[in-house]
């Protein structure tokens, strides 16, 4: 008689394999949500990096940044779409909201708190946004 697996062994093996596949397929939505969150956080971090670079590139004699027209010492809110295009007003394409708040600093220095939240229509002063990235930046203007 040839050696072979019994029907019971095959059913148990298929049951274990099916249970494992069920668990893996159950994790797919969690993985997709994690990927979506990571993508949003990366985009928000890139927005902040672009704003800080723009402010640092502002010549010492100027008070307004060249790319985003941000005036040093004046709080500002900008809106960004998924491709990174900035706007001063909320539109249907807006995905991210950037809030720049300037803090008091010694003469020649400017301190700014930059916060990106999403979705853009959710005002962080009124409701809790689904995500946010915040940083603090100092600018030596002397």
Secondary structure, 3 states (H helix, E strand, C coil): CCCCCCHHHHHHHHHHHHHHHHHHHHHHHHHHHHHHHHHHHHHHHHHHHHHHHHHHCCCCCCCECCCCCCECCCCEEEEECCCCCEECCCCCCCCEEEEEEEECCCCCEEEEEEEEEECCCCCCCCCCCCEEEEEEEEEECC
